[in-house]
Amino acid sequence: MAQETKYTEDNIKSLDWKEHIRMRPGMYIGKLGDGSSADDGIYILLKEVLDNSIDEFVMGSGKTIEVSIQSSKVIVRDYGRGIPLGKVVDVVSKMNTGGKYDTNAFKKSVGLNGVGTKAVNALSSYFRVESSRDGKSVSAEFDQGNLVNKEDLEQSSRRRGTKVTFIPDEVIFKKYSYRNEYIEKMLKNYVYLNPGLTIMFNGEKFYSEEGLKDLLSDRIREEDRLFPIIHLRGNDIEVAITFSKAQYSEEYHSFVNGQNTTQGGTHQTAFREAIVKTIRDFYKKNFEPSDIRKSIVSAVSIKVMEPIFESQTKTKLGSTDMGGDLPTVRTFISDFMKQKLDNYLHKNNETAEQLHRKILRAEKERKDLSGIRKLAKDRAKKSSVHNKKLRDCRIHLEDTKKEGYLETTLFITEGDSASGSITKSRDVNTQAVFSLKGKPLNSYGLSKKIVYENEEFNLLQAALNIEDSLEDLRYNNIVIATDADVDGMHIRLLIITFFLQFFPELIKEGHLYILQTPLFRVRDKKETFYCYSETERREALKKLRGKPEITRFKGLGEISPDEFKNFIGDDIRLDPVMLDKYKSIPEILEFYMGKNTPDRQNFIIDNLKVEIDLVEEVKEEINEVK
């Protein structure tokens, strides 16, 4: 019989604001991470500070924001109105304190809960805020949310505005580093949504005149567009639409009050429905939604009074109403599209004809594939019960109200030994494993038909739930976990080719990664170091005494489950797969998977040579130690 545990007043504890944030950071900034993913906490900290500066611009104050990041130190300076001087400390250190509760001052603000800068403060080892206005200045410095210094200047020549400096705390964010690619994308989204705003980042200028039209121009090259970008604007709404020649599935970029809702929400669902309804009405034909939206690349931005999001990180809109006396989100977007898109198609006959031909091609392809799709779906249903390829997890990306949804990960492995090690050491709540049987098919140049004909591709597509769009993607991170040898590199390339060929938006949106696994284990009787590079191996040898044991890991199957948990847990190292912004997807595929041109041969030889040289050098050193 279990012994009864005492439950008294001593068990009841109250944490102050900073203690609660530091104990439960996931509640405020989503996942922690090391900076390898765009939704890691260090970027959320930057976003929370930037949102306040953006709101100043929206309110008509301050056309320039300066951002500087050097190593781990972040500085954000705006030229807005400045925080009221008597409230500088309160605004960054008292929960539920802020100007955005006054809806007259901030009617359609991003940050409405008064938490943002407090979370940044509490999660930083150094945090400094300075406000200048009316010829005066007040600054305050904090350490992990604790006020350590405050300075008031009765006279100041500094330009009005707010300057925030912070260093994310390494106690919370371990071994992190900022990636400029993620920051640049964030800043570009800010200027696309706020035409006329200038953001300077480490000396580089970001500026947009045509809003969401510029966003699509940056995402899809002119030669890859089916027709010129349709750009529509109205009160509290902006839309940009085109269709791609180089991808099959749907791609959406949605925003609410300047916040990139990467998980979509009620506005994105309404937008997808409105496109179908408007186009059906225009052509007076009851086309299938998938035929209409196939290959769409689009963006929608709306402004809502006091929006309700499904998580603190504001990645999915839950609001059904626009606020005030305005209609529902669905009705608002539907009415706008019915009027504006219909008018555009009537005025632009060539675009209307190209769109019509595109829909008819999609319809023909769907009918041609209907038989094989049905067979593939039936096979997938049967195999989902018996199939051993997928070891699923309990939480998925759509579970936005469950803690850990941003950590959801699918490991794509090759071979039974590697998948077995990961399966035994994974977190069953958030980590799933999909096991390939040998090398996957080279899908370069093949049609979508192959996704249904090839059992592994079909099951992978079903596991990810991405047949038509990313809206129902089941895992935030898709991680290719293969051996770091020639065969492993080839398998990586074949998997990346599959995603580039059929689901490039998955890579564009930063969901695909390569798992880094240690090359060496260096240990003595007291300590063990796992080394991911030659430099780390040398540093480990310096820390150990005597003749340490050096093990070279040849493949994932050699690493025991007990050891593997060290590499896919809190200290996981991921390399994001990113697209070269100067090259189109067809160009990238041609270079890597086309005929063996001299350029491709030289690239492969140069990259393999590094690996071969490293192996030979280590063999010699191991022999010397022995």
C-alpha positions as a printed Julia matrix, in Angstrom:
626×3 Matrix{Float64}:
   0.0    0.0     0.0
   1.39   3.41   -1.03
   2.35   5.74    1.79
   0.27   8.91    1.94
   2.25  12.05    1.07
   1.74  15.08    3.31
   0.05  18.01    1.6
   0.18  21.15    3.75
   0.55  24.92    3.45
   4.3   24.36    3.07
   3.67  22.69   -0.3
   2.06  25.81   -1.73
   4.62  28.13   -3.31
   4.35  31.46   -5.1
   7.04  32.31   -7.63
   7.76  35.9    -8.56
   7.47  36.86  -12.26
  11.09  36.19  -13.24
  11.34  32.9   -11.35
   8.26  31.59  -13.14
   9.56  32.6   -16.58
  12.95  31.01  -15.92
  11.4   27.82  -14.54
   8.87  27.48  -17.4
  10.43  29.33  -20.37
   8.51  27.17  -22.87
   5.26  28.8   -21.76
   6.58  32.18  -22.9
   8.92  31.6   -25.83
   8.12  28.11  -27.1
  11.18  25.89  -27.37
  14.74  26.77  -26.31
  17.06  25.35  -28.99
  20.56  26.41  -29.98
  19.75  28.73  -32.89
  19.72  26.06  -35.61
  15.93  26.45  -36.03
  14.07  29.66  -36.92
  11.62  29.19  -34.03
  14.29  28.68  -31.37
  13.94  30.86  -28.28
  16.81  33.24  -29.03
  14.93  34.47  -32.13
  11.69  34.81  -30.17
  13.55  37.08  -27.71
  14.65  39.29  -30.62
  11.13  39.27  -32.07
   9.55  40.31  -28.75
  11.8   43.37  -28.57
  11.33  44.21  -32.26
   7.54  43.98  -32.0
   7.54  46.98  -29.66
   9.61  49.01  -32.12
   7.34  47.96  -35.01
   4.28  49.06  -33.04
   5.87  52.5   -32.69
   6.25  52.71  -36.48
   2.63  51.57  -36.97
   1.53  54.34  -34.63
   3.33  56.84  -36.86
   6.52  57.31  -34.89
  10.05  56.28  -35.97
  10.76  55.21  -39.55
  14.08  53.48  -38.84
  15.03  50.59  -36.56
  18.65  49.6   -36.02
  19.54  46.01  -35.12
  23.03  44.86  -34.22
  24.07  41.33  -33.29
  27.69  40.62  -32.48
  28.26  37.11  -31.13
  25.61  36.81  -28.37
  24.99  40.53  -27.76
  21.8   41.95  -29.32
  21.01  45.67  -29.64
  17.7   47.06  -30.94
  17.32  50.84  -31.27
  14.19  52.6   -32.51
  13.34  56.28  -32.87
   9.75  56.09  -31.67
   8.18  58.01  -28.81
  10.24  56.28  -26.12
   8.83  54.51  -23.06
   7.3   57.02  -20.61
  10.28  57.77  -18.35
   8.56  57.07  -15.06
   7.6   53.58  -16.22
  10.83  52.3   -17.81
  11.57  49.77  -15.05
   7.93  48.68  -14.66
   7.42  48.05  -18.38
  10.26  45.51  -18.54
   9.89  43.94  -15.08
   6.25  44.03  -13.94
   3.86  41.47  -15.39
   0.65  42.77  -16.93
   2.14  46.24  -17.29
   2.28  47.99  -20.67
   0.74  50.59  -22.94
  -0.99  48.06  -25.14
  -3.85  47.46  -22.74
  -5.01  50.92  -23.8
  -6.62  49.99  -27.12
  -6.81  53.66  -28.11
  -3.01  53.79  -28.19
  -2.41  50.38  -29.76
  -5.55  49.27  -31.6
  -3.98  46.5   -33.65
  -0.8   45.68  -31.84
   1.1   42.38  -31.94
   1.96  42.16  -28.25
  -1.12  42.54  -26.11
  -0.39  40.59  -22.95
   2.39  42.66  -21.39
   4.75  39.65  -21.24
   7.21  40.06  -24.14
  10.05  42.24  -22.83
   9.65  40.78  -19.34
  10.45  37.35  -20.76
  13.48  38.75  -22.57
  14.64  40.41  -19.36
  14.17  37.3   -17.21
  15.92  35.03  -19.74
  18.95  37.29  -20.28
  22.18  37.33  -18.33
  22.4   41.03  -19.23
  19.48  43.28  -20.11
  19.55  47.05  -20.51
  16.73  49.35  -21.53
  17.13  53.05  -22.26
  14.36  55.5   -23.1
  14.9   59.05  -24.34
  12.17  61.67  -24.73
  11.52  65.33  -23.96
  15.27  66.01  -23.64
  15.61  63.49  -20.8
  16.78  59.89  -20.56
  16.27  56.95  -18.19
  18.17  53.65  -18.34
  18.0   50.48  -16.27
  20.19  47.37  -16.21
  19.16  43.87  -15.13
  20.79  40.51  -14.49
  18.37  37.55  -14.96
  15.5   39.95  -14.34
  17.02  41.51  -11.2
  17.49  45.27  -11.31
  21.18  46.07  -10.74
  21.43  49.7   -11.87
  19.18  52.64  -12.77
  20.25  56.02  -14.12
  18.17  59.18  -14.66
  19.45  62.05  -16.79
  17.63  65.34  -16.42
  19.25  66.62  -19.61
  20.06  64.43  -22.62
  20.93  65.2   -26.21
  20.06  61.67  -27.35
  17.39  61.33  -30.03
  14.07  60.16  -28.7
  13.26  56.47  -28.81
  14.09  53.22  -27.05
  17.27  51.17  -27.04
  17.3   47.61  -25.71
  20.46  45.54  -25.26
  20.41  41.93  -24.11
  22.5   38.76  -23.96
  20.5   35.49  -23.8
  21.42  33.59  -20.65
  23.64  30.56  -21.35
  22.15  28.88  -18.28
  18.87  28.7   -20.23
  20.12  28.67  -23.84
  23.07  26.3   -23.98
  25.74  26.62  -26.7
  23.59  28.87  -28.85
  24.5   31.05  -31.8
  22.48  33.35  -34.03
  22.16  32.52  -37.74
  21.93  35.56  -39.98
  19.71  33.73  -42.49
  16.89  33.42  -39.94
  17.26  36.99  -38.73
  17.25  38.35  -42.28
  14.03  36.48  -43.08
  12.41  37.86  -39.93
  13.47  41.42  -40.77
  12.34  41.08  -44.39
   8.88  40.03  -43.18
   8.75  43.12  -40.96
   9.51  45.49  -43.87
   7.17  43.65  -46.28
   4.36  44.17  -43.77
   5.33  47.77  -43.09
   6.15  49.55  -46.37
   8.18  52.68  -45.7
   9.97  51.18  -42.68
  13.76  50.87  -42.83
  15.56  48.26  -40.73
  19.35  48.32  -40.58
  20.92  45.0   -39.57
  24.67  45.05  -38.96
  24.9   47.78  -41.61
  22.67  46.08  -44.21
  19.48  47.86  -45.21
  16.06  46.19  -45.43
  13.25  48.16  -47.04
  10.08  47.46  -49.05
   7.79  49.66  -51.11
   5.3   47.09  -52.41
   4.68  44.97  -49.33
   3.57  41.38  -49.88
   4.3   41.68  -53.6
   7.96  42.08  -52.66
   7.69  39.04  -50.36
   6.56  36.81  -53.25
   9.13  38.37  -55.6
  11.8   37.34  -53.12
  10.37  33.82  -52.69
   9.8   32.87  -56.32
  11.83  34.04  -59.31
  10.05  35.72  -62.21
  10.84  32.89  -64.65
   9.29  30.36  -62.23
   5.98  32.25  -61.95
   3.02  31.17  -64.05
   1.9   34.8   -64.34
   2.73  38.19  -62.74
   1.98  38.53  -59.02
  -1.62  39.55  -58.24
  -1.39  42.2   -55.51
  -4.58  43.29  -53.74
  -4.98  45.78  -50.89
  -7.84  46.95  -48.71
  -8.55  48.28  -45.24
  -6.93  45.86  -42.74
  -6.07  43.32  -45.46
  -3.38  42.72  -48.1
  -3.02  39.75  -50.44
  -0.44  38.58  -53.01
  -0.95  35.54  -55.27
   0.89  33.71  -58.04
   1.44  30.12  -59.11
   4.72  28.26  -59.45
   5.96  26.28  -62.41
   8.47  24.5   -60.16
   6.38  23.01  -57.33
   3.28  20.89  -56.88
   1.88  21.75  -53.47
   0.42  24.88  -51.92
   2.54  27.53  -50.18
   1.08  30.16  -47.86
   2.58  33.0   -45.85
   0.06  34.39  -43.4
   0.26  37.3   -40.97
  -1.88  38.89  -38.28
  -1.01  42.38  -37.02
   2.51  41.91  -38.37
   2.99  38.5   -36.72
   4.03  35.64  -39.02
   1.47  32.93  -38.21
   3.53  29.97  -39.37
   0.85  27.56  -38.11
  -1.89  29.36  -40.05
  -5.22  29.66  -38.29
  -8.71  30.98  -39.01
  -7.5   33.66  -41.46
  -5.42  31.24  -43.56
  -8.27  28.72  -43.7
 -10.68  31.49  -44.75
  -8.22  32.7   -47.4
  -7.9   29.2   -48.93
 -11.68  28.86  -49.01
 -12.14  32.33  -50.51
  -9.72  31.61  -53.38
 -11.72  28.51  -54.33
 -15.12  30.22  -54.1
 -14.04  33.31  -56.07
 -12.43  31.31  -58.88
 -15.37  28.9   -59.12
 -17.74  31.87  -59.4
 -15.54  33.62  -61.97
 -15.3   30.62  -64.33
 -18.81  29.41  -63.41
 -17.46  25.89  -62.93
 -17.38  23.72  -59.81
 -13.64  22.94  -59.97
 -12.07  20.77  -57.26
 -10.34  22.9   -54.57
  -7.07  20.97  -55.01
  -7.06  21.69  -58.77
  -7.59  25.4   -58.18
  -4.95  25.77  -55.46
  -2.31  23.39  -56.83
   1.11  25.16  -57.07
  -0.19  28.36  -55.47
   2.37  30.64  -53.78
   0.61  33.33  -51.81
   0.6   35.68  -48.85
  -2.21  37.2   -46.78
  -2.0   39.77  -44.02
  -4.88  41.03  -41.89
  -5.23  43.35  -38.92
  -7.52  42.3   -36.09
  -8.66  44.07  -32.94
  -7.21  42.24  -29.9
  -6.4   38.96  -31.69
  -6.55  35.64  -29.85
  -3.66  33.3   -30.61
  -3.49  29.61  -29.73
  -0.06  29.89  -28.08
   2.17  32.5   -26.45
   4.48  32.47  -29.49
   1.52  33.63  -31.65
   2.05  31.15  -34.47
  -1.65  30.29  -35.02
  -4.65  32.62  -35.03
  -7.66  31.44  -33.06
  -9.86  34.54  -33.44
 -13.04  34.1   -35.45
 -13.98  37.83  -35.38
 -12.17  40.9   -36.71
 -13.12  42.86  -33.57
 -15.35  45.82  -32.88
 -18.32  46.07  -35.25
 -16.5   44.22  -38.04
 -17.71  40.84  -39.4
 -16.15  37.44  -38.84
 -12.67  36.77  -40.22
 -14.18  34.34  -42.73
 -16.8   36.8   -44.03
 -14.31  39.69  -44.14
 -11.76  37.79  -46.24
 -14.43  36.16  -48.44
 -16.06  39.52  -49.29
 -12.69  41.13  -50.01
 -11.56  38.33  -52.35
 -14.94  38.15  -54.1
 -14.69  41.82  -55.0
 -10.94  42.39  -55.57
  -9.79  39.1   -57.11
 -12.87  38.87  -59.33
 -12.27  42.44  -60.58
  -8.6   41.67  -61.23
  -9.37  38.58  -63.33
 -11.97  40.48  -65.36
  -9.45  43.23  -66.11
  -6.49  40.9   -66.83
  -7.63  38.43  -69.48
  -4.2   36.88  -70.07
  -3.77  36.03  -66.38
  -7.32  34.63  -66.27
  -6.61  32.42  -69.3
  -3.3   31.14  -67.87
  -5.0   30.35  -64.56
  -7.8   28.51  -66.36
  -5.31  26.4   -68.33
  -3.42  25.64  -65.11
  -6.59  24.41  -63.4
  -7.48  22.2   -66.38
  -3.95  20.69  -66.39
  -4.22  20.0   -62.65
  -7.63  18.43  -63.17
  -6.3   16.15  -65.94
  -3.3   15.12  -63.84
  -5.52  14.4   -60.83
  -7.82  12.21  -62.93
  -4.84  10.43  -64.47
  -3.55   9.75  -60.97
  -6.9    8.95  -59.37
  -6.56   5.19  -59.73
  -3.02   5.0   -58.42
  -3.76   7.49  -55.61
  -6.65   5.33  -54.42
  -4.46   2.23  -54.45
  -1.7    4.12  -52.62
  -4.09   5.44  -49.97
  -5.6    2.01  -49.41
  -2.09   0.59  -49.1
  -1.12   3.35  -46.68
  -4.2    2.71  -44.52
  -3.43  -0.98  -44.32
   0.25  -0.46  -43.66
  -0.35   2.22  -41.03
  -1.47  -0.55  -38.72
   1.23  -3.05  -39.6
   3.95  -0.85  -41.08
   7.14  -0.8   -39.05
   8.59   2.14  -40.96
   6.98   4.76  -38.72
   7.35   4.77  -34.95
   5.11   7.71  -34.15
   5.18  10.09  -31.19
   2.33  11.28  -28.97
   2.38  15.04  -29.67
   2.18  16.57  -33.16
   2.65  20.03  -34.62
  -1.08  20.73  -34.83
  -1.35  20.25  -31.04
  -0.52  23.91  -30.45
  -2.03  23.88  -26.96
   0.29  21.11  -25.78
   3.72  22.01  -24.48
   6.4   20.59  -26.76
   4.56  20.88  -30.09
   7.42  22.93  -31.56
   9.88  20.16  -30.63
   7.99  17.54  -32.66
  10.57  15.76  -34.82
  10.57  13.01  -37.42
  13.93  11.27  -37.84
  14.38   9.71  -41.29
  16.89   6.88  -40.88
  18.38   4.18  -43.07
  18.68   0.58  -41.95
  17.41  -1.36  -38.93
  20.41  -0.78  -36.66
  20.35   3.03  -36.91
  16.57   3.29  -36.56
  16.69   0.85  -33.66
  19.18   2.98  -31.73
  17.15   6.15  -32.23
  13.85   4.44  -31.45
  15.14   3.09  -28.14
  16.67   6.4   -27.03
  14.11   8.92  -28.37
  11.55  10.99  -26.45
   8.31   9.15  -27.23
   6.28  12.33  -26.67
   7.87  14.46  -29.38
  10.22  12.29  -31.48
   9.13   9.87  -34.22
  11.24   7.62  -36.46
  10.72   6.73  -40.13
  12.97   3.92  -41.33
  14.06   3.64  -44.96
  14.98   0.33  -46.52
  18.26   0.96  -48.32
  18.73   3.89  -50.69
  15.56   5.7   -51.74
  14.7    6.16  -55.41
  16.3    9.09  -57.24
  13.22  11.21  -57.98
  15.03  13.86  -60.05
  12.99  14.71  -63.15
  10.13  12.37  -62.22
   6.47  13.38  -61.97
   4.25  13.4   -58.88
   2.99   9.97  -59.99
   6.12   8.39  -58.52
   5.18   9.6   -55.01
   2.16   7.3   -55.11
   3.82   4.44  -56.99
   6.83   4.27  -54.68
   5.73   2.77  -51.35
   8.37   4.53  -49.24
   7.67   7.97  -50.73
   3.94   7.47  -50.33
   4.26   6.38  -46.7
   6.63   9.27  -45.96
   4.19  11.74  -47.51
   1.37  10.19  -45.47
   3.44  10.28  -42.26
   4.12  14.0   -42.76
   0.54  14.71  -43.97
   1.74  17.13  -46.67
   0.02  15.85  -49.8
  -1.62  19.19  -50.65
  -0.07  21.79  -48.35
   1.97  22.31  -45.19
  -1.11  23.41  -43.26
  -1.46  20.01  -41.59
   2.25  19.15  -41.29
   2.58  16.75  -38.34
   6.19  17.46  -37.29
   7.99  20.79  -36.97
  11.41  19.28  -37.61
  12.21  16.68  -40.27
  15.69  15.34  -39.57
  17.72  13.22  -41.97
  19.81  10.87  -39.83
  22.32   8.93  -41.94
  25.91   7.79  -41.57
  28.59  10.38  -42.31
  30.14   8.21  -45.05
  29.8    8.14  -48.84
  26.64   6.0   -48.78
  25.11   8.15  -46.03
  25.86  11.34  -47.97
  24.23   9.83  -51.06
  21.08   8.92  -49.12
  20.91  12.48  -47.73
  21.1   13.83  -51.26
  18.34  11.51  -52.49
  16.01  12.5   -49.61
  16.7   16.21  -50.16
  16.01  15.69  -53.88
  12.63  14.16  -53.04
  11.65  17.19  -50.95
  13.05  19.71  -53.47
  11.24  18.0   -56.34
   7.81  17.69  -54.73
   7.71  19.72  -51.49
  10.22  22.59  -51.78
   8.19  24.83  -49.43
   9.08  22.38  -46.64
  12.72  23.46  -47.08
  11.82  27.1   -47.71
   9.99  27.21  -44.39
  12.98  25.77  -42.51
  11.62  22.34  -41.52
  14.39  20.12  -42.95
  17.64  19.34  -41.1
  20.65  17.04  -41.12
  21.45  15.37  -37.81
  25.03  15.87  -36.7
  26.43  12.81  -34.97
  29.81  12.59  -33.27
  32.77  11.39  -35.3
  34.76  10.34  -32.23
  34.42   9.29  -28.64
  37.45  10.27  -26.56
  37.58   9.03  -22.96
  39.65   7.97  -20.01
  38.53   6.28  -16.79
  36.94   9.47  -15.45
  35.59  11.5   -18.4
  34.02  10.96  -21.83
  33.87  13.5   -24.65
  31.88  13.15  -27.87
  33.57  15.09  -30.66
  31.9   16.36  -33.82
  35.02  17.7   -35.49
  38.77  17.38  -35.57
  39.08  20.58  -33.49
  36.82  19.19  -30.75
  38.78  15.94  -30.72
  42.08  17.8   -30.2
  40.54  19.89  -27.4
  39.25  16.73  -25.7
  42.67  15.1   -25.83
  44.18  18.13  -24.07
  41.7   17.74  -21.19
  42.42  14.06  -20.6
  45.5   12.49  -19.01
  47.51   9.41  -19.83
  46.62   7.45  -22.94
  42.93   8.08  -23.63
  40.81   5.71  -25.71
  39.8    7.15  -29.09
  36.88   5.53  -30.93
  35.96   6.51  -34.49
  32.24   6.03  -35.11
  31.82   4.59  -38.61
  28.01   4.55  -38.57
  24.94   5.3   -36.47
  24.38   1.6   -35.88
  27.64   1.46  -33.92
  26.34   3.92  -31.33
  24.42   2.24  -28.53
  20.97   3.56  -27.52
  22.38   4.62  -24.13
  24.89   6.82  -25.93
  22.52   7.93  -28.67
  20.23   9.7   -26.19
  23.07  12.2   -25.66
  22.88  13.24  -29.33
  19.11  13.63  -29.82
  18.18  15.21  -26.49
  18.85  18.69  -25.12
  22.27  18.78  -26.8
  21.06  17.76  -30.26
  23.02  19.37  -33.09
  21.17  20.06  -36.31
  22.31  21.58  -39.6
  19.39  23.29  -41.37
  18.98  22.56  -45.08
  18.7   25.95  -46.75
  18.12  27.02  -50.35
  20.55  29.25  -52.2
  18.51  32.43  -52.68
  20.35  33.15  -55.94
  19.48  29.8   -57.57
  16.14  28.35  -58.66
  15.08  24.88  -57.55
  15.48  23.42  -61.08
  19.04  24.8   -61.17
  19.89  23.28  -57.78
  18.47  19.89  -58.77
  20.3   19.96  -62.09
  23.63  20.7   -60.38
  23.4   17.95  -57.76
  21.37  15.3   -59.55
  21.91  15.98  -63.25
  24.6   14.54  -65.46
  28.12  14.33  -64.06
  29.38  17.7   -65.2
  32.96  18.74  -64.3
  31.6   21.26  -61.76
  29.58  18.58  -59.96
  32.46  16.12  -60.01
  34.84  18.69  -58.53
  32.32  19.6   -55.81
  31.91  15.95  -54.76
  35.64  15.25  -54.87
  36.48  18.35  -52.8
  33.89  17.54  -50.13
  34.74  13.85  -49.88
  38.45  14.6   -49.73
  38.0   16.4   -46.4
  36.28  13.34  -44.9
  38.88  10.87  -46.28
  41.84  12.97  -45.07
  40.3   13.2   -41.6
  39.78   9.44  -41.36
  43.37   8.68  -42.4
  44.79  11.23  -39.95
  42.79   9.8   -37.05
  43.81   6.22  -37.89
  47.46   7.26  -37.63
  46.88   9.02  -34.3
  44.96   6.07  -32.81
  47.84   3.79  -33.75
  50.28   6.18  -32.07
  48.22   6.19  -28.86
  48.08   2.39  -28.86
